[in-house]
Amino acid sequence: MSADTERDTLRKKLPEWVETSRKLSASGKVAQYIPELAGAPAGALGITILGPGPGDLLQAGDVGCRFTMQSISKVFTLLLALMDRGEDGVFAKVGMEPTGDDFNSMLKLELVEPGIPFNPMINAGAITVTSLIEGEDPLTKFDRILAFFRKLSGDPELTYNPRVYKSEALTAHRNRSLAYFLKDNAVLGPDEDVEDILDVYFKHCSIEVDCGHLARLGLVLALDGKDPVDGTQLIPTRYVQIVKTFMFSCGMYNASGEFAIRVGIPAKSGVAGGILAVVPDRYGIGVIGPALNRYGNSTAGVHLLETLSGALDWSLF
């Protein structure tokens, strides 16, 4: 399918596809374990698709809905940690393999030697990655992370939602358990304060975006780390390749294999209902659909991406 034909198809069919997928929201539930997320509109569904050329912005549904990134932020903190520490520095502390376990499980930390998190997309791995980002104190670390997000998203006003941050910090008993287990296993260093690391982690999960922000972030990944406007290399290509591989193999929690088969593109979800997806060399995609399936992925959002991939032949295989 030519690029022009694809754009025409999207303009004609995208609103219809959104409304068809929206019906699946009824089978999901909004996240409850972070109290501030519980008030999200369960029936919302929106999508932004952004390409590098003129006319390559397509939107439908509730694209003005704002939400926090949650686990989607893990993609970009991994990039920043790789830029700060290099591959050897990061992967000495966190592995490269899918787990098949829930995103907040600590089971394999205890059962599998050497006791490091299996990958950076689960919570234990993302907490470890957060500890590797350079900065003399939590405020400096988070300022660097936020500046990175602002640069990649093209929005200098991007910030975090303090209500969600506080809600996460007050109720994150499992994440605290993970972090202290990591400390006990010497994955976190003797001079690293667990609560300081968690504070940065909660804040970057609470960065507030809309579908357009996710699409812009995704487009940078689709272009192998280049700025969509002027072509500047913002991130080393090698590191973008690494994170897209993690997105493909681990990005949709323990439904990542099914998503890879049914949709076939790199993606990362978050429990606020967001999904960031990438069609390499072509599009960055941002989706919001707060009603989640049992794996913690947007019910309507996953269905919509499956519909798009099937209709437009986006699968990498």
N, C-alpha and C positions, 0 to 999 in steps of 0.2 A: 504494500500500500504506500503510495507517495505521501510526502509530508502534507501537501495541499489537500489531498483526499482525506487524510487522517484528521486534519483540522476541521474540515467541513463536517465530517462525521461527528466529531466531538461537539461542535456548535449545535448540530441538530438533535443529537441523541442524549447529551449529557444531562439535561434537566429531567428527561424521562427516566434515565437510568438511576438518577438520585432518588426520585420518588418511588421507584420500584424497590430499591434497596432500603429506603427509609422504613418500610413496613417490617423489616426484620428487627428493628429496634425493640419491638414489643416482646421479643424473645430474650432480650438481655436485661441486665440490671446495672444501674449506675454504681460506681465504687462507693462502698460504705465505710471501709476501714480507715480512711482519712476523712474525718467528719466534714471538712470544708468542701469535699468533692461531692457529697451526697445531694446537694441542691442543684446539680447540673441538669439541664433539660434533657430528659431521657430520649425524646423523639427527635432531637436535633441531628441533622446530617448535612455536611457541607464539604466541598472539594475545590481546591485550586490546583490547576495544572499549569506549570510555567516552563516555557522553553527559551532558548537563547535568542530567537529571531523576532522580528516584528510580527504582531498578530499571534504570538505564542503564549498568550495569557487566556485561559479559559476557566470559568468558574460557574458553580451551580450550588444551590441550596444555601445553607446557613453559614456562609463564609465569614460573616462578621462576628460569629460566636468566638469569644475569647476563652482560653483554657490554659492550664499549665502543662509544661512539657513532660513532667514526670520522667519515665525511663527513656524517652527520646533524647534527653540531654546526655545520656551515657555515650552516645555516638561521638559527640563533640568534645566531651571531657577526655575521651580516649584519644582523639586527635591531638588535643593540646598536650596531654601527657607524653604522647609519642614525640611531639615537637620539642618538649622540654627534656626528655630522658632518653629518647631513642628506643629502638626495638628491644635491645638487650636489657635496658633498664626497666622497661615495662613488663616484659614477659619473663623476667626473673621472679616477678611477684604475682602474676596472673596468667592462667593458661589460655589455650586456644581452642578448646573442645566444647561442643554442646553437652548439656548435662542430662536432658530429659526430665529434670526435676522442676518444681515450682521456682519462680524467680527469687523468692525469699527463703529458699531452703538452705539449711546448713548441714544437711546429711553428709555430703561427700567431703566437706571440710574435715570431718572427723574420720571418715572411713577410708579415704584414698590418699596415699602419700604423694607429694610432700605436704599436703594440707593447704595448698594455695587454691584460690577460687578457680573454677574450671574455665571461665571466660569473663570478659569485661561487661557483658550485657546482663548478667545476673546481679543482684544487689551486692553480694559480697565482693564480686569483682569490681563493680562500679565504686564502692567505698574505697577499695584498695587503689584504684586508678585516681580517685580524688586526692588521696594522700600523696600521690606522686607529682601533682601539679605544683610548680614552683611558686614560692611566696613566703615571706617571713612570718606571716600571721594569717589567720582565717580571712580577715577583711581583704588583705592584699591578694590572696588566692582567688577569692570570689570576684574581686574587681577585675582580675585578669580573665577569668572565665566569662564574665558578663561582657567585657570589651571584645572578646573573641566572638561571642554570639552577635553582638551589635555589628561587628565588621562583616560577618558572613551573611547576616540577614539584611544588611543595608538599612537598618533602623537604629539610629543613634539614641532613640528614646526607650528602647527595649529594657524591661526591668523585671523584677520578680514580684510575685503577689505575696505581701506580708501575711495575709490571713491564712493562705494555704501553707506557707512556711511554718507559721506558728502551730497550725493544726497538725502538720507532719511531725514537728519536733516534740509535741506533747504526747503523741500516740505511737511513736516509732519504737515500740518495745522489741519487736523482732529485729529491726535493723541495729538497735543497740546491742542485742545479743550477738549478732553476726560480727559487729565491729570489735567487741571485747574478745570474742573467740579468735578473731584475726590477730588481735594484740597478743593473746596468750600463745598463739602459734608463731609469733615473731614475723608475721607477714607485715604488720604495722610495727615500725621501729620503736625502740625503747624510749626515745625522746619525743615520740608523736603522741599528742593528746587525742584520745578517742572522741571526746565531745567537740573538740575543734574541727576534726575531720568531718564528723557528722553534721556540724553546723553548715559547712560549705556544701556538703552533699544535699541537705534539705533545701538549701537556697537554690542550687542549680536545678533541682527537680521542680522548683516552684517558679521558674522563669515563665512569664505569661506571653502567649503568642496567639496568632490566629492562623488560618489555613495559608494565607499569603506568606507569612514568615516561614512556615515549614516548607512551602514550595520553593522559596528562595534558597533556604539552606540545602534542600535536596538538589537544586540545580547546580550549586557549587560542587556537590558530590558527583552529579551526573557528568560534569565537565572536568572530572579528575582534579578538582582543587583549584580551578581557575575562576577568577572573577567574571561573572556573566556580562558585565558592562565593558570592561577594558581588557580582559584576557590576562590580567596579572595573576601569577601563580601564588595563591594565598596559602596553600597547604601542599607539602610535597606529595607528588603523585603516588608514591609508594604507600604512604600512610592512608591516603584515600582508598587505595586498593584493599588495604587491610581492613578498614572499617566496613567497606561494602561487603567483604566476605563474611565478616561477623554478622552484619545485618541479614545476609542471606541464610546463614546457618543457625543463628541464635536470636534474631531480632524480634521474633513474634512469640517469645516465651517458649513453652513446650508444645506449641502448635507450629513451630517454625518449619518442620518438614512438610506438613500438610500445606502450609502457605506456599512453600517453594514449589510443590507439585502443582497446586491449583492456580497460582498466580505467577510465580516464576521470576520475580524481580526483588532486589534488595529492599527491605523495609524494616522499620522499627516502630513499635507501638508503645503507648503509655497508658496508665490506668485512668487518666482523665478522659480517655477516648480518642486521643490523637493518633494518627499514623503518618509517618514520613516515609515516602516511597520514592524510588529512583528508577527511571528508565535510562540506562547508560547512554550518554552522548545526546540525549534528546530532552528529557523532562525531569524536573523535580515536582513532586506531588505532595500536597498537604491535605489531610482528611481529618474531620472531626465527627465523631459519633459517640456520645458518652455512654450509651448502653453497651455493656460488655458481655462477652460470652464467658464460659467457665474457665477459660485460659487467661482472661484479663485483656482480651483484644476486642475492639469495637465490632459488634455483630454486623451492623449495617455497613460499616467501613470496609470490613474484609469482603463482604459480598459485593460491594461496589467495585473494589479493585479487581476482584475475580471477573466481574462482568466486563470491565474495561480491557483487561489483559486478554480475555478470550476474544472479544470483538475486534481488537486492534493488533493482535498477535505480538504482545509485548514480552512474552516469556523468553528468557534467555536460552531455552533449550527446545 
